[in-house]
Amino acid sequence: MQNIDKKVIEAWFVTIPPGMACMRDDRTKETWSVAIDAFKLGKYPVTQDIYQAVTGENPSAFAGRQLPVETVSWIDAANFCNALSESLGKDKCYTINLETENVTFNSTANGFRLPTEAEWQYACQAGTKEIRYGVLSEIAWYKENSAHSTREVGQKEPNEWGLYDMLGNVWEWCSDIYDKSVYGTYRVFRGGGWCDQERSVMATTRRRSHPLSFKIDDLGFRIAINPEK
């Protein structure tokens, strides 16, 4: 692990104000609301230079320091959060048992974590209920404009809260189990990727897959942290 500059990491975060997320599942037609406490979320998806500095590895199919890391499982993302927390003297959020696929989350830890999907959607919509925060071609890399690859983060317009690439470029793992009774340990990911058509690249689109085995070249993650008290 390389030395991680705390100031560089801290500069990556935007403070998200408290509010309410209005959720919907197109499969079940269920709707629900979630109260959101204030938290901090990364301005960008985790890039390959940061991921490699923390883990010593770069699994990405498309190589580039400022490209989002991809081809990472949910467990890879959680392990990254733990490693970054440890490197900066913070408490780890996750205790992971790979044999049982059991993950314990410490909600009181001051370390880095994945956002909940409600936090992710609320932050993406920037306090609105819109499915997108602007004209898609101006805010996202997707099938029509990506040239068949991920693109460097921060090149498109951010949302009103200063978050880049919330839509397009890579899907982003969230902390939640999707539906344990139907899909077991499958975790949620959000946002759409570089190879998705316009209809899939929305703040409200939900997808899920296996937390250990599923890795693909349009799926990465961004990190969150609770504000210091």
N, C-alpha and C positions, 0 to 999 in steps of 0.2 A: 504494500500500500504506500502510495506517495504521500508526502505532507499535503494536507488539505488546508487551504487558506480560508479561515472562518469568515473573513470579511467578504470574500468572493461568494461563498455560499449564502450568507445573509442577504447579499445584494440581489439574489435571485428571487426573493420572496415578495409577494404582495399581500397586504393585510385585507382579508375579506370580512366585511361587516356582518353582523347577525341579521337573520331574516327567515324566510320560509320558502322551501322548495316544494313545488307542485309536481308530483311524480305520476307516471302512467306506464303500465306494461301492456304492449300491444298484443301479446300472446293471451293474457288472461282478461284483458280489458279492465283491469283493476286500476283505480286511482287512489292516491293517498298523499298526505302532506307531511312534511318533516321540518321541524324547527331547527334552524342552523345557528350554532354559536359562532362567535368570531373565531377565525383561525387564519393561518398564513398558508398560501399556496404558491408553488413555483411559477414564475413568469413563463417558463418554457418547459417542454418535456425534458427529462434528463438527457443530456447529450453524451456522446461517446467519450469525449475527453474526461468528463466528470466520472462517468461510470468506470472507465479504465483506471483512473487515478485511485478510486476507492477499492475496486475489486482486483485490479491487475489483469483484467480480461476484457475482451471486446468481441461479443458474439455476433455482431451485426452483419447482415448480408451486404449492406451498402456502407463502405468505409468513408469516414470523414469526421474530423474532430467536432465540428459543430452540427453534424447531423444527429437526429435523435437516436439513442440506442434502441435497437429492436431485436427481434428473435430472442426475447427474454420471457420466461415463465412468470407467473404470479409469485412463486416462491423466490425466484431470482430477484424480483423487485423488492420483496420483503427483506431478503438477506442484504440487499444493498442498503436499505433504510437502516437496518441494524448496524452494519459496518460503518456507515457514515456517522451515525449517532455515537458509536464507540470512539471513532477517530476524533470527534470534537468534544468528548467528555460528557456526552448526554446519555440518559437512560435509554436502553433499547425498548422498543414498543412491542416486539414480537418474540414469542418463544415458540419454536417450530420443531415438531417431531415428524420427520420425513416418513418414517415407517408407518405411522398411523394417519398421516396427513392431518394431524391435529395441530391447530395454530391457536395459541392464546395471545390475546391482545391486551396490553396494559394501557388503559385509557388515561391513567395518571402520569405516564412516562413523559418526559420532556423532550424525547428524541423525535426523529423523523419517521414518517409513516406515509402510507397511501391515503388519499382522501376517500371518504365514503362516497358512494355514487350520488347521494343527495347533495353533499358538499360540492362534488364535481359539477353536477348540473346547475346548481345555484350559482356557482362561480362562473360557469360558461355563459349563462344567460345574463349575468351581471345585474341581478335584481329584477329582471323583466320576466315575461312568460313566453318570449319569442323562441322559435325553433332555431334561429340563427341570429348572430349579432351584427350582421351586415350582408352585403352582396357576396355570395359564396366565392366567386373568383377573386375577390379582394381580400378575403380573410383566411382562405384555406387552400392547401394543396390536395387535389383529389384527381380522379381519373382523367378529367378533361385537360388539366394543366400541369400535372406533376412530371411529365416525361418519363413515366414508368419507374419512379424512384422516390425515396424520401428526399427532402430538401432541408437546407440549413434552417435552424429554428430562427424565429423572429423576423422573417422576411415579408410576411403578410401583415395586414393591419390588426392591431390588438382589439380586444373588446373594451368596453367603457372602464373596466377596472384594471386595464394594463396587462392583461393575460394574452399571450400569443399562442397560436397553433392549438387552441382548444378544440377546433374542428379541423379535420384533415391531417395530413402528414402521417401520423401514427395514431391508432387507437390507444387508449390509455387504461391500464389496469386500475380498478378501484378496490377498496378493501372488502366489499360485501360478498357474502355467499348469495348466489342468485335465488335459488329455491331448493332448499335442502331436501324437501320431501320428494321432489321430482328429479333433480340433477345432482344430488349429493353435495360434494365439496366444490362444485363449479363456482368460479368467481366472475364478477361482472367486469366488462370493459366498455368504454364509452368513446364517442367522438368522431369515428370514421377515420379512414386512412387514405394513403396516396393512390390506391387502386380502386377505391369505391366510387360508385356512381353518385350523382347529386342526391338522389332520394335517400341514401343511407347516411349522409353527412349532416346530422342534425343533433341539437343539444339533447333531444329526448330519446334518441335511438339507444336501445339496450342490447348488448350481446353478452355471451358467457362462454367459458370453457374450463377445462381441467387446470388446476393451479400448478401441477408439477410438470405435466407432459406437453401442454400446448404452448408452442413457440412459433411465431410467424414473422415475416419481414415487414409487416405493417402494424405491429403491436409493440408499444413501449409503455412508458409510465411517466407521471410527474409526481412530485413529493409535496407533502404537507407537514405542518408542524403547528402545535398549539401555541398561542401567544404566551409569553412569560408572564407569570402572575407576581 
